[in-house]
Amino acid sequence: MGINHGHWNQLKPLAGRVFGSSLHFTIATTNHDGTPHVTPIGSLILTDPGEAYFFEVFTRQLSRNLDSGSPIAVLGVISSSRLWFRSLVAGHFSYPPAFRLLGTAGELRSSTPEEQARWRRKVRLFRWTRGYDLLWGNLDVVRELHFHKLQPVHLGQMSSQFELEPDFNRKAGGESETQRVDELAASGR
């Protein structure tokens, strides 16, 4: 089971706001020795529910971790000072300010002309800059990402209206993550 269409469709505009406010997402992986590794990635593109890709250009340790099968966590935070100020004044957010996606990475593959064009449209505002070609002149390869879980970032009462229903991340066996956590807590394990 994966992430449903409804939640994915709600997530896509939030991902656009993340990119619009901070120009990157954060991808966390695990190094071979078990230590965490975090990498900013600007080129994350969400596609079908639970699916995404990014242009793997300047990554070194991230690439090694993904090649070795490390699970991934993607964090997106809307960094707009206007959103945060308005929300602090109001005592609540008008839309979720952050999210996490949990999953795995696929193999590195050649990018398609359509994928390259999609990214170039997204960053067309920067075409005139010296850094444009330095950062995005080589878009030859992408890494596919496969997400099985979407988690809201909890900020107490400020974000409580954005909780996902308990069965959102239901496993194939019919047991939700919430049910499993509740059972473990009750048993003392």
Secondary structure, DSSP 8 states (H G I E B T S, - for coil): ----HHHHHHHHHHHHHHHHHHS-EEEEEE-TTS-EEEEEES--EE-STTEEEEE-SS-SHHHHHHHTT--EEEEEE---HHHHHHHHHHTS-SS--EEEEEEEEEEEEE--HHHHHHHHHHTGGGTTSTHHHHHHS---EEEEEEEEEEEE---GGGTGGG---TTTT--TTS--HHHHHHHHHHHT-
